[in-house]
Amino acid sequence: MDDEIDLHDIFRVLWKRRLLIIGVLLVALLVAGVISFAMPSVYRISTIVALGNFDDPVYTSQASVRSVMLSDEFLLEVFEQLHPDATGSKFTSFKNSVKIVPVKDNDNLIVISVETSERQEGLMAIEKIVQLYANRSEDSYNKQKKILTDQLADTQERLDAIYMEINQTSESLQDLQDSSVSSTVQAEMRFSRTLDILNGKETQRNALMDHRRDLQKQLVLIRPQKVVQPVREPISPIGSRTTLILAIAGMLGLIVGIFAAFLREGLWRPTE
């Protein structure tokens, strides 16, 4: 016949073996405390970067920038500059320490951070990440700026030409008005055609002036990547994980202590 275990038996065993349970719990907490205090302090080094404002989503989109900066190819180039002779396992640790997070409610800012126990190494890592990406985006920025500059120069050249044509047409129109044969049908037709030509050129001029203003505005607004919050060496480490480690150790120690108490009491006996 199977033995039956009720709550009274359970509490009796727990109370009887309370010293064993408390002892196991204290040992677990002691070991966890030693481990947590022996672990090196971790620092978070960060900077805030404003993405460029030009026509290239690879370097101006938060999602694209995050994807590129966290890629193995990009981070490996940064890592090799920091540790030319390091191993692959250290690169994995470095990659996991890098975080790229968009700034909330702003689609142009990102936070680049590194969590590390070596503050100087973290500072250098952030600076190299920012510089490497700035170098890559600068080529695209310069190309976009040159395109706008060339378009503006071409527009200004066309404007100068249309101004000259307007002046010449205006002079021709004035000559027709001053002509003594202006009352003839032929003269009136010539005057009408010249006036239409003048109106057409003035329309072209206005369109070119609008286009020039648009290009000038784009050149004012276009900008490369920029650091808006420089990286600084942190003074204190990030929030301690000691509490979490002790909580986990305490829970595991309590479970092991209770198991040891019941095991020692011999409640699990073979079925007769």
Secondary structure as GFF3:
##gff-version 3
##sequence-region A 1 272
A	DSSP	alpha_helix	7	16	.	.	.	ID=ss1
A	DSSP	alpha_helix	18	38	.	.	.	ID=ss2
A	DSSP	beta_strand	43	50	.	.	.	ID=ss3
A	DSSP	alpha_helix	57	60	.	.	.	ID=ss4
A	DSSP	alpha_helix	62	69	.	.	.	ID=ss5
A	DSSP	alpha_helix	72	82	.	.	.	ID=ss6
A	DSSP	alpha_helix	88	97	.	.	.	ID=ss7
A	DSSP	beta_strand	98	102	.	.	.	ID=ss8
A	DSSP	beta_strand	109	116	.	.	.	ID=ss9
A	DSSP	alpha_helix	119	178	.	.	.	ID=ss10
A	DSSP	alpha_helix	185	221	.	.	.	ID=ss11
A	DSSP	beta_strand	226	229	.	.	.	ID=ss12
A	DSSP	alpha_helix	242	265	.	.	.	ID=ss13
###
